[in-house]
Amino acid sequence: MVLWRRHFVLSILREWLLFGDRALWRTVVDNNLVQNQGILSQLDFKSFIMFILGFIKV
């Protein structure tokens, strides 16, 4: 489970670096990580990075 999460996070970061913010948000939504799109509009960049770092630490 830990390895899967780490792989998932790295794939998001890779896609984001290649394609930019829209690709990142699309990836998150596609993977059903955020089911309510209202959450996306409330997240700013810093809190999202903290979210990803929290995922990596788990």
N, C-alpha and C positions, 0 to 999 in steps of 0.2 A: 504493500500500500504506500509506504514511504517512497519507494523508488518510482512508483507510478506518478505520485504527486510531483516529485522533483522533475521527472521527464515532462509532465504536463506544463509545469511552470517554465521550464527551459524552452519548450516549443512555443509558448506564448511570447516569451521575450525575443526569441529568434524571429518570429513572424513580425513582431512589433518593430524590431530594428530594421527589418527588410522593407516593410510596407507602411509603417507609420501608425498613428493613433487609431484610425478607422479600422484597420485590420485587427488591431489588438482588441478593441471593443467587440468587433464582430466575432472574434475567436472566443471571447469570454461568453457571449450570448449563445453562440453555437454549441458550446460545451455545457450549456444549462447550468453554469455556475451561478449566474444571476438570472433568476426567473422573472423577476419584476423589473421592467425597464425603468421604472421610477427611481430605482436604486442607482442606476447608471448616471442619471442626471445629477444626483446628489453627491456622487463621489468626485473629489478633485484628484489631481495627479498624485499629490503626496500621500493621501490616504490609500490610494490604489497601490502605490509602491510598498507601503507598510503592509497591506493585505498580501501582496506577493511574498514579501520577506517572511511574513508569518507562515505562509504556506511552505516555504523552503525549510523553515526551522522545525516544522512538525515531522 
